[in-house]
Amino acid sequence: MPHPTDDERIARAEAWLTQDPDPETRAELAAIIALVRAGDAAASADLASRFDDRLAFGTAGLRGEIAAGPNRMNRVLVAQGAAGLAAYLLERASAAGGTGAGGAPSVVVGYDGRRNSRVFAHDVAEVMAGAGVRAVLLPRLLPTPVLAFAVRHLDTSAGVMITASHNPPNDNGMKVYLGGDDGGAQIVAPADAEIAAHISRIAASTAVPDLPRGAVETADESVVDAYVAATAAVASAPTAQPKVVYTAMHGVGWETLQRVLEAAGFAAPALVSAQIEPDARFPTVAFPNPEEPGAMDLAFETARAEGADLVIANDPDADRLAVAIPDPASTDGYRRLTGNEVGLLLGLQVAERVASRAGSTDAGSPRGTLACSIVSSPGSRRSHARTGWTSVRRSPGSSGSHAPPGSCSASRRRSASW
């Protein structure tokens, strides 16, 4: 199939301008169009990159650089994604025999501290409400685990989190979670393809200004209070108070984690002050991912000064956790645990809790089981998790609480990382 010409791309771009509600991306695209018309080769390549393809919706939802065009993340893509998800939920409710006793399908929407996160969250909620889905917005920027918890706590049909996790500063995205039998899990096949089909249909048939918008509810702080209480209850009463250093990596983890630690009886950690408040620029790191080289340098520096026994780091939306322990052989003085090591520790805790509930560890008593997943493919015998550990699924027999920001919970059917 031949590639589109510049004239064809310009026509697509001008049609895009008519439906983009964001003055910043409209101005950006208008400037590119002018340069292409003037014969600028770089601008022509840029326009092709934006309009020759479209951001794919998959199990990770949507994610990309914030800019104009269908192959970038912007308010047009967000509105189309919201409309497609709404259509999927309405279709699913209809196939189940109606909307049920609770009325229309429902969605809870959360957002982190990235650029445009709040704007995108309001777009999602308003468009889904206009389509006939009851939409509830979380009260403020919060960690992704709070959103996954809220799907269950509010008993909604789905959840949407506006975040690009640990991506570069100019990226954003939307993750989708399903309620009901899916228990707040991030979407998997075939749901992703079914939602994507609805998005494509709506993008081809309906301009964004023609998508109706509706009234949105805002959840109160009781959702966050419930998350804090449920998460704190997962921890056993501390028998010691290790010296801990914590970094939020310029994300939204600290405010919620602080409350969880206090409720669970743990002493407040020493903070990496330069990284503790949300900052969409991520100014102290090249890449806001705890597993990236150099990302935890400030945390290790603080840990050495404090003589810390433990270093804990979240990524910006606080669904990824890195842990480091003292190691004299390391040049940093600390060694990051691998994802497998963190998973084994958390899995062991789950198993011990199951065993303790039975009141015995005798051979005939119920035991906890630690399931290890081994991925095999041609040329690869097994796959190890890296530094981060992330999950949005509760374990069977658990209290139903979600894991702390950046932590994990065992999965009944699947776990989801991004």
C-alpha positions as CSV (number, residue, x, y, z in Angstrom):
1,M,0.0,0.0,0.0
2,P,1.6,3.4,-1.0
3,H,2.4,5.9,1.7
4,P,0.2,9.0,1.9
5,T,1.4,12.1,0.2
6,D,2.1,15.4,2.1
7,D,-1.1,16.8,0.7
8,E,-3.1,13.8,2.0
9,R,-1.4,14.1,5.4
10,I,-2.1,17.8,5.5
11,A,-5.8,17.1,4.8
12,R,-5.9,14.6,7.7
13,A,-4.1,17.1,10.0
14,E,-6.6,19.9,9.1
15,A,-9.5,17.6,9.8
16,W,-7.8,16.8,13.1
17,L,-7.6,20.5,14.0
18,T,-11.3,20.8,13.8
19,Q,-11.9,18.3,16.6
20,D,-9.0,19.0,18.9
21,P,-10.1,20.8,22.1
22,D,-6.6,21.6,23.2
23,P,-5.3,25.0,22.0
24,E,-1.6,23.9,22.7
25,T,-1.7,20.9,20.4
26,R,-3.8,22.8,17.8
27,A,-1.1,25.5,17.6
28,E,1.7,22.9,17.5
29,L,0.0,21.1,14.6
30,A,-0.8,24.3,12.7
31,A,2.8,25.3,12.8
32,I,3.9,21.9,11.5
33,I,1.4,22.1,8.6
34,A,2.8,25.5,7.6
35,L,6.3,24.1,7.6
36,V,5.3,21.2,5.4
37,R,3.6,23.5,3.0
38,A,6.9,25.5,2.8
39,G,8.8,22.3,1.9
40,D,10.4,21.6,5.2
41,A,11.6,17.9,5.0
42,A,11.9,17.5,8.8
43,A,8.4,18.8,9.3
44,S,7.1,16.4,6.6
45,A,8.7,13.5,8.4
46,D,7.2,14.7,11.7
47,L,3.7,14.9,10.2
48,A,4.1,11.4,8.7
49,S,5.1,10.1,12.2
50,R,2.0,11.6,13.7
51,F,-0.6,10.7,11.0
52,D,0.6,7.5,9.2
53,D,-0.3,5.3,12.2
54,R,-2.3,5.4,15.4
55,L,-1.5,4.6,19.0
56,A,-2.6,1.1,19.6
57,F,-4.9,0.3,22.5
58,G,-3.8,-2.9,24.2
59,T,-3.5,-4.6,27.6
60,A,-1.6,-1.5,28.8
61,G,-4.3,0.8,27.5
62,L,-2.9,3.8,25.7
63,R,0.5,5.4,26.2
64,G,2.6,7.8,24.3
65,E,4.2,11.3,24.0
66,I,1.8,14.2,24.5
67,A,1.5,15.9,21.1
68,A,-1.0,16.4,18.3
69,G,-2.0,13.5,16.0
70,P,-3.5,10.0,16.2
71,N,0.0,8.5,16.9
72,R,0.5,10.7,19.9
73,M,-1.3,11.0,23.3
74,N,-3.7,14.0,23.4
75,R,-7.2,15.0,24.3
76,V,-8.6,13.6,21.0
77,L,-7.2,10.2,21.7
78,V,-8.3,10.3,25.3
79,A,-11.9,11.2,24.4
80,Q,-12.1,8.5,21.7
81,G,-10.6,6.0,24.1
82,A,-13.2,6.9,26.8
83,A,-16.0,6.6,24.3
84,G,-14.8,3.2,23.1
85,L,-14.5,1.9,26.7
86,A,-18.0,3.2,27.4
87,A,-19.4,1.4,24.4
88,Y,-17.7,-1.8,25.5
89,L,-19.1,-1.6,29.0
90,L,-22.6,-0.9,27.7
91,E,-22.4,-3.8,25.3
92,R,-21.1,-6.1,28.0
93,A,-24.0,-5.0,30.3
94,S,-26.5,-5.6,27.6
95,A,-25.1,-9.1,26.8
96,A,-25.4,-9.9,30.5
97,G,-29.2,-9.2,30.4
98,G,-29.4,-5.5,31.1
99,T,-27.6,-3.0,33.3
100,G,-28.6,-4.9,36.5
101,A,-29.9,-3.7,39.8
102,G,-27.2,-1.1,40.2
103,G,-28.4,0.7,37.0
104,A,-26.0,1.8,34.3
105,P,-22.4,0.5,34.0
106,S,-20.0,2.6,36.1
107,V,-16.4,3.7,36.0
108,V,-14.1,5.3,38.6
109,V,-11.3,7.5,37.2
110,G,-8.0,8.4,38.8
111,Y,-5.0,10.4,37.8
112,D,-1.4,11.0,38.9
113,G,0.8,14.1,38.8
114,R,2.0,14.0,35.2
115,R,1.4,16.7,32.6
116,N,-2.2,16.8,31.6
117,S,-3.3,14.0,33.9
118,R,-6.0,15.9,35.6
119,V,-7.4,17.3,32.2
120,F,-7.3,13.8,30.7
121,A,-9.1,12.3,33.7
122,H,-11.9,14.9,33.4
123,D,-12.2,14.2,29.7
124,V,-12.5,10.5,30.3
125,A,-15.1,10.9,33.1
126,E,-17.2,13.4,31.2
127,V,-17.3,11.5,27.9
128,M,-18.1,8.2,29.6
129,A,-20.9,9.9,31.6
130,G,-22.3,11.4,28.3
131,A,-22.4,7.9,26.9
132,G,-24.5,6.6,29.7
133,V,-21.9,5.3,32.1
134,R,-22.0,6.5,35.7
135,A,-18.6,8.2,36.2
136,V,-16.9,8.8,39.5
137,L,-13.7,10.8,39.7
138,L,-11.2,10.2,42.5
139,P,-10.9,13.3,44.7
140,R,-7.3,14.3,43.8
141,L,-4.1,12.9,42.3
142,L,-3.5,9.5,43.9
143,P,-1.4,6.3,43.3
144,T,-2.6,3.7,40.8
145,P,-3.1,1.1,43.5
146,V,-5.8,3.3,45.1
147,L,-7.6,3.4,41.7
148,A,-7.5,-0.4,41.4
149,F,-8.8,-0.7,45.0
150,A,-11.5,1.8,44.3
151,V,-12.9,-0.4,41.5
152,R,-13.7,-3.0,44.1
153,H,-14.5,-0.7,46.9
154,L,-17.1,1.3,44.9
155,D,-18.2,-1.8,43.0
156,T,-17.7,-0.2,39.6
157,S,-17.7,-1.9,36.2
158,A,-14.3,-0.5,35.3
159,G,-11.6,1.9,36.4
160,V,-9.4,4.2,34.3
161,M,-6.0,5.5,35.6
162,I,-4.4,8.4,33.8
163,T,-0.7,7.8,34.0
164,A,2.3,6.8,32.0
165,S,3.9,5.1,35.0
166,H,7.7,5.5,34.8
167,N,7.9,6.8,31.2
168,P,9.7,10.0,30.3
169,P,8.3,13.3,31.4
170,N,6.4,14.2,28.2
171,D,4.5,10.9,28.1
172,N,1.0,10.2,29.4
173,G,-1.5,7.4,29.1
174,M,-4.5,5.6,30.3
175,K,-4.7,2.2,32.0
176,V,-8.0,0.3,32.1
177,Y,-9.2,-2.1,34.9
178,L,-12.3,-4.2,35.0
179,G,-14.6,-4.8,38.0
180,G,-17.0,-7.5,38.8
181,D,-15.6,-11.0,38.3
182,D,-12.3,-9.4,37.1
183,G,-11.8,-7.9,40.6
184,G,-10.1,-4.7,39.6
185,A,-7.5,-6.4,37.3
186,Q,-5.9,-4.6,34.4
187,I,-7.4,-5.7,31.1
188,V,-6.2,-8.8,29.2
189,A,-7.2,-10.4,26.0
190,P,-9.8,-10.5,24.5
191,A,-11.1,-7.4,26.3
192,D,-8.3,-5.2,24.9
193,A,-9.1,-6.1,21.3
194,E,-12.9,-5.6,21.9
195,I,-12.3,-2.1,23.4
196,A,-9.9,-1.2,20.6
197,A,-12.5,-2.2,18.0
198,H,-15.0,0.2,19.6
199,I,-12.4,3.0,19.7
200,S,-11.6,2.5,16.0
201,R,-15.3,2.6,15.1
202,I,-16.0,5.7,17.0
203,A,-12.8,7.5,15.8
204,A,-13.9,6.8,12.2
205,S,-17.5,7.8,12.6
206,T,-17.8,10.5,15.3
207,A,-15.9,13.8,15.7
208,V,-14.8,14.5,19.3
209,P,-17.0,17.7,19.6
210,D,-20.0,15.5,18.8
211,L,-19.4,13.1,21.6
212,P,-21.9,14.0,24.4
213,R,-20.5,14.8,27.8
214,G,-22.3,14.3,31.1
215,A,-22.2,15.1,34.8
216,V,-19.5,13.5,36.9
217,E,-19.5,12.5,40.5
218,T,-16.5,13.1,42.7
219,A,-15.6,10.5,45.3
220,D,-14.9,11.7,48.8
221,E,-11.9,11.0,51.0
222,S,-13.6,7.9,52.4
223,V,-12.2,5.9,49.4
224,V,-8.7,6.8,50.4
225,D,-9.4,6.2,54.0
226,A,-10.7,2.7,53.2
227,Y,-7.6,2.0,51.1
228,V,-5.3,3.1,53.9
229,A,-7.1,1.0,56.5
230,A,-7.3,-2.1,54.4
231,T,-3.6,-1.9,53.3
232,A,-2.3,-1.2,56.8
233,A,-4.3,-4.3,58.0
234,V,-2.2,-6.5,55.7
235,A,1.0,-5.8,57.8
236,S,1.7,-7.7,60.9
237,A,2.4,-5.6,64.0
238,P,6.1,-4.5,63.8
239,T,8.4,-6.2,66.3
240,A,11.2,-3.8,65.3
241,Q,11.6,-0.4,63.6
242,P,14.3,-0.6,60.9
243,K,15.8,2.6,59.6
244,V,14.2,3.1,56.2
245,V,14.8,5.6,53.4
246,Y,12.0,6.3,51.0
247,T,11.8,8.1,47.6
248,A,8.6,8.8,45.6
249,M,10.7,9.4,42.5
250,H,8.8,12.7,42.0
251,G,5.6,10.8,42.0
252,V,2.4,10.5,44.0
253,G,3.3,7.7,46.4
254,W,4.4,9.5,49.6
255,E,1.2,11.0,51.0
256,T,-0.7,7.7,50.8
257,L,2.3,5.6,52.0
258,Q,2.9,7.9,54.9
259,R,-0.7,7.3,56.1
260,V,-0.4,3.5,55.6
261,L,2.9,3.2,57.5
262,E,1.5,5.3,60.4
263,A,-1.7,3.2,60.6
264,A,0.4,0.0,60.5
265,G,2.6,1.1,63.4
266,F,5.8,1.7,61.5
267,A,8.1,4.7,62.2
268,A,8.3,7.3,59.5
269,P,11.1,6.8,57.0
270,A,13.9,9.3,56.2
271,L,12.9,10.9,52.9
272,V,14.8,11.8,49.8
273,S,13.5,15.3,50.0
274,A,14.4,16.3,46.5
275,Q,12.2,13.6,45.1
276,I,9.3,13.4,47.5
277,E,6.8,15.8,46.0
278,P,5.0,15.2,42.7
279,D,6.8,17.0,39.9
280,A,5.9,16.1,36.3
281,R,9.4,17.2,35.1
282,F,11.2,14.5,37.1
283,P,14.1,16.9,37.4
284,T,16.6,14.8,39.4
285,V,16.5,11.6,37.2
286,A,17.1,10.9,33.6
287,F,14.3,8.3,33.6
288,P,11.9,8.0,36.6
289,N,12.1,4.2,36.9
290,P,13.8,2.8,40.1
291,E,15.4,0.0,38.0
292,E,17.2,2.4,35.7
293,P,20.9,3.0,36.4
294,G,21.3,6.2,38.4
295,A,17.7,6.6,39.3
296,M,18.3,5.6,43.0
297,D,21.6,7.5,43.4
298,L,20.0,10.2,45.7
299,A,18.2,7.4,47.7
300,F,21.5,5.6,48.2
301,E,23.2,8.9,49.2
302,T,20.5,9.5,51.8
303,A,20.7,5.9,53.0
304,R,24.4,6.1,53.6
305,A,24.0,9.4,55.5
306,E,21.2,7.8,57.6
307,G,22.8,4.4,58.1
308,A,19.6,2.9,56.7
309,D,18.7,-0.8,57.0
310,L,16.4,-0.6,54.0
311,V,15.7,1.6,50.9
312,I,12.3,1.7,49.3
313,A,11.5,3.4,46.0
314,N,8.3,3.9,44.1
315,D,7.9,4.9,40.5
316,P,5.8,8.0,39.8
317,D,2.4,6.4,39.9
318,A,3.5,4.2,42.8
319,D,2.5,0.8,41.4
320,R,6.1,-0.3,41.1
321,L,8.4,-1.0,44.0
322,A,12.1,-1.3,44.3
323,V,13.9,-2.4,47.5
324,A,17.6,-2.2,48.4
325,I,19.5,-3.6,51.3
326,P,23.0,-2.8,52.7
327,D,25.8,-4.4,50.8
328,P,29.4,-3.6,51.6
329,A,30.6,-5.1,48.3
330,S,28.6,-2.6,46.3
331,T,30.1,0.8,45.4
332,D,26.8,2.4,46.4
333,G,26.8,0.6,49.8
334,Y,23.4,-0.9,48.9
335,R,22.1,-3.6,46.6
336,R,18.7,-3.5,44.9
337,L,16.8,-6.8,45.3
338,T,15.6,-8.3,42.1
339,G,11.9,-8.6,41.4
340,N,12.1,-12.3,42.0
341,E,13.6,-11.7,45.4
342,V,11.0,-9.2,46.4
343,G,8.3,-11.5,45.1
344,L,9.6,-14.4,47.1
345,L,9.6,-12.3,50.3
346,L,6.0,-11.1,49.7
347,G,4.9,-14.6,48.7
348,L,6.4,-16.0,51.8
349,Q,4.4,-13.5,53.9
350,V,1.2,-14.5,52.2
351,A,1.9,-18.2,52.8
352,E,2.8,-17.6,56.4
353,R,-0.5,-15.6,56.9
354,V,-2.5,-18.4,55.4
355,A,-0.8,-21.0,57.7
356,S,-1.2,-18.8,60.8
357,R,-5.0,-18.5,60.2
358,A,-5.2,-22.3,60.5
359,G,-3.5,-22.0,63.9
360,S,-1.0,-24.7,63.0
361,T,1.8,-25.6,60.7
362,D,1.3,-29.4,61.0
363,A,1.3,-31.5,57.9
364,G,-2.5,-31.7,57.8
365,S,-3.1,-28.0,58.1
366,P,-3.9,-25.6,55.3
367,R,-0.7,-24.2,53.8
368,G,0.1,-21.2,51.8
369,T,1.4,-21.9,48.3
370,L,3.9,-19.8,46.5
371,A,3.4,-20.0,42.7
372,C,6.4,-19.2,40.5
373,S,5.9,-18.4,36.9
374,I,8.5,-19.4,34.4
375,V,8.3,-18.1,30.9
376,S,9.8,-20.2,28.1
377,S,10.3,-19.4,24.5
378,P,12.8,-20.2,21.8
379,G,16.2,-19.1,22.9
380,S,15.1,-18.4,26.5
381,R,14.8,-21.0,29.2
382,R,13.4,-18.7,31.9
383,S,12.6,-15.1,32.6
384,H,13.5,-13.1,35.7
385,A,11.6,-10.1,37.0
386,R,13.7,-7.0,37.2
387,T,13.8,-4.5,40.0
388,G,10.2,-3.5,40.0
389,W,7.3,-5.6,41.3
390,T,3.8,-4.6,40.4
391,S,0.4,-6.2,40.6
392,V,-3.2,-5.0,40.8
393,R,-4.8,-8.3,41.9
394,R,-5.7,-9.5,45.3
395,S,-4.8,-13.0,46.5
396,P,-7.5,-15.6,47.3
397,G,-8.4,-15.7,50.9
398,S,-6.9,-12.3,51.5
399,S,-8.6,-9.4,53.2
400,G,-9.5,-8.0,49.9
401,S,-7.2,-5.0,50.4
402,H,-4.9,-3.7,47.7
403,A,-1.2,-3.8,48.1
404,P,0.6,-0.6,49.4
405,P,1.7,1.9,46.8
406,G,4.3,0.2,44.6
407,S,3.9,-3.2,46.4
408,C,2.3,-6.4,45.1
409,S,-0.4,-8.9,45.9
410,A,-0.5,-12.5,44.7
411,S,-2.8,-13.1,41.7
412,R,-5.6,-15.5,41.5
413,R,-5.6,-15.5,37.7
414,R,-3.1,-12.9,36.5
415,S,-1.1,-10.0,37.5
416,A,-0.5,-6.9,35.5
417,S,2.5,-4.8,35.1
418,W,3.2,-1.8,32.9
